[in-house]
Amino acid sequence: MDRTYADLLPHLAAAFPHLDLRGLRPLASGWASEVYRTDGGFVMRVAKHALAWEHLQQEQRLLPLIAGDLAAEVARITDLAPPSERSPLGVAVHRMLEGVPAGPGDMTEAVAGDLGRFFAALHHVPLERAGAGGVRALEAAAQSLAWAEAVTPAVEDGEVRDALGAWLVGVRDGVRFASGPLVLCHFDAWSENLLLRDGRLAGVLDWGDAVLAPPAAEFAAISYYGPAFTLEVAEAYRAAGGSLPDGWREQARDYLVYRELRGLHTAATSESEEMADSLRKLRVALLEYEVR
């Protein structure tokens, strides 16, 4: 991050001459972006690859259309600087929301209830409005097969290769991934994207992964917090009007494998330093996921 930070200030000053960039400093680093903040409360998200830039553009279109329907605050992008010589992968700006990112120890029963109600409200957003925001239906099977063909040579762990091969047979046979009605899914409700205030859900960040998918897909990212938390979210979701079919936990696992295949493919094709972490997550999704 230091090298990026040293080069960043003149690029941002040129892209956003109307913004006060005093106190610019690193805030976080994730799969998609390097994140910075200023003394004036602005957040700068610098895309790390081309897919991240596509996600930032979708987020800018979508959030103004759905923010009023949601049971948590969202950060609306106010400025975008497209890829250029100065900033090859693009930059987005929004105001900083109040709250602190959740950690693994913060995933309490109260947060599970808030998150279930948030999912229920999100999944009731009309699909026409989501489509107007540029959100498309997830083509999970086709994308999984394409990514797996590209990344399988990088999977050296024989146990993971065998599990991936067996899972892909199910994808080809059409028995993986859920069918049925689609809803608008955030699809990345990882703890770092959840802002808490006084131990309750206050905001949800990073909407670039938003897709139209069956409801079970929404539960993929939160599966890392264990079956007990996931089931608490599902209980609150159903109580707030959400609907989950029989077998939804197995369906959520399919979407988790899809997510980790995408991460591995991005790491492999962008020469990312996150390759080892992507391989670890794929192993968890294929071999350590608990269905009950």
N, C-alpha and C positions, 0 to 999 in steps of 0.2 A: 504493500500500500504506500510506503514511503516514496518510492520512485514515482508512482502515479501522482501523489500529492505534490511533489516538488515541481512537476510539470503542469499541474492542473490550473493554478490560479490565473495565469495570463490567458489560458483558453476560455475559462469561464467569464472572465472580464470582457473578453471580446464577444462572446456569445450572448451575454446578458448584461449589457452596459447600464441598464436601469436598476439593477439589483445591488444592494449593499453587501459586499462579500467580506466585510471585516470579520476577523475571527474564524475564517474558514479552517476547519479541522476535520480529521477522519471521525466517523461515527460508527460504521460497521462495514463488513464485507461479506457478501453472500454469493450464491451460485450465479446470480444474474448481474449483480451490480456492485460497484464500490460506492459507499454512501458517505456523504460529508454534510456538515451543518455549519451555519454561520451564527454570529452573535445575535443577528436580527431574527432568528427563528426560521430561516429557510433551510430546506433539505435539498441536496443535490444528489441525484442518482446517476452514476456514470455507467452506461451499459458495458458489459464485459465481452459480449459476443452479439452477432447479428440477431439471433433469436430474442435476446433481451431487449433490443431496440424495437422489434415488432411488438413485444409485450407492453412496452411503455406507451406506444402509440395507441394500442387497444385500451389501455387503462385510462388514457386521457379522454377517449371517446365515451367509454362506458359509464364511468362513475357519476358524471352529472345527471345521467338518465335514471339511476337507481338509488342514489344516496338517500332520498327521502323515504324509501321503503325499508331501510335496514335498521336493525336494533343495535347499532354501534356506529361510531364515527369512521369516516374514511378520508384519506388525504387526496384531494383533487389536484391533479397536475395543472399548474398555472402557466408554465413555460416549457417548451421543448426546443432543443437545439439539435437539428438533424446531423447525421454523420458528415464530417468535413475533414480537411487536412489537419485542422487544429484539434478536433475531437472525433477520431475515426469511427467511434461506435455510438455517438449520440449521448445527450444528457437531458434529464428531466428535473424540474423544480416543483416543489410544493411546500406548503407551510408545515411546520412540525406540529404533530398532534400531541396533546397531553397524555401522559402515561408512560409506562416502562415496558419493554418487551418481556414477555413471559419466559420463564426458565422451566426446566423439567420439574423442579420442586414446586412450581406455582400451579400445576394442573390439578386443582382441587375440585371437589364436588360442585362448589358454587360456580367455578369457571366452566365446568362441564355443562351445567344447566344453562348458563348464558350462551355458550357456544351452540348448544342444541337449538335454542330459541333463535339465535342468529341465523343458523342454517335454514330453519323452517321459514323465516321471513324471506331470506334470499331465494329459496326454491319456489316461492310463490310470485316472484317477479314475472310479469308476462314475457313470454319468449319473444314476442315481437319487439319489445323494448330492448331485450338483450341483443337481438339481431341488429337493431339500429345502432347499437354500440360496437358492432363489429365482431361479436362473439359467434363462433362457429361450433358446429357439432364435432365432438371428439371422434376421430377415426382411429380408435385405439388398436384394433387388430392389424390393420394395414401398416400403421406406423411401427408397431412392435416388431412385425416381421422384417420390415426394412432395416430398422435399427439393429436388431439381433444379428442379421447377416453381416453388418458392418463391424460390430463390436465383439462377436464371439471369439475371434482370434486373440483378443486381449484378455479373455477370461482363462487364466492358467489353472485355477483351482478345479480339479476334476469333478469334485462333488457338485460345485456350482454349475459347471458346464452340463453335467448330466441332468440336473434339476431344471436348468433353463431349456435344454432340449426337450424334456418331457412336457414342460409348460407350453412350449411353442407348438408341439403336436396338437394340444388342445386348442390353441389359437387357430391353427390351420383347419381343424375339424369343426370350428364354429361353436365350441362349448365353453370358451372363455369370454369374459365380459358380459355385462348385464344387457338384457333387452328391455323394452318397455318405454314408458314416457320419459322424456328428457326434461331436465330442469337447469336453471342457471347455477353452476357450481363455481365457488372460488377456487377450489382444487389445490390450494397450497396453504392450508390453515396450520402451518408449522408454528411452533411457539414464538419464533422471532418475528412472525407477522401478526402476532396478537398482542395488543397493548392493554395493560392492566392498570387500573386506578383503584386503590383501596381494596385490592384483592378481587376485583370484578372486571369483566371484559368491557373495555372502553372504546377500543378502536381496532380496525382490521386493515392491515397494510398489504401492498404488493398484489395487485389484481391482474397482473399480466398473464397469469395462467388460467384465467376464467374461461370456462367452456360450457357448452351444452352437453350434458351427460346424465345417465341415470343417477338417482340420489346416492346410491352406494359408493359412487366414485368420490364423493365428498369426504368419506370416512377413511380414505387411504392415508392421507398425510398424518392424521391424528393417531393412527394405529401404533406409531412408535412410542406412545405413552401408555401402552398396555391395554389388555382387553377390559379391565375394570373401568378405566376412564372412558374408553370408546363406548362401552355399553351405557354408561351414565349419560354421555352426550346423546346417544340414540334414544334413550328413555325420554329425555327432555325434548328432543326433536319430535318424537311421536306425540307427546303431550301437547305440543304447540301446533299440531296439525300436519306434521310431516308424515310421509308414508315410506316404509321400507319393506321389501318383499322377504319371503323366506330365503335363506341362503345369502343374505346381504353381506355377511362377514367374508365369505369366500369371494364374493364379487369385489369387495373392497380390496382384498389381497391382490386380485388381478390388476386393479388400477394402481396399486402400489408397485408391483413389478413393472408395469408400464412406465411409471414415473422414474424408477431407477434405471431402466433401460435408456430413457431419454437423457438422464443425467450422465450416464456412462458414454453415450454417443456424443454428447456435447463436449465432455471432457476429452474424449479421444480425438475429435475433429478440430478442437480449438487449442490443442496442446496445453490444456489446463493442468495446473498443479493438483487438481482435485481428483485425479484418476484413482488413487488408492482409496479415497473415501467413497467414491462412486462404486467401486468394486465391493467394498464392505457393505454398503447399503443394499446392493443387489443380493448379496448373500443372505442378509437379514430377511429381505422380502421373500426369497425363494425357500429358505430352509428354517427360519426361526420365527416366522409369523404364526401366531396362535389363533386358530379358528375355534370358536365355541359360541 
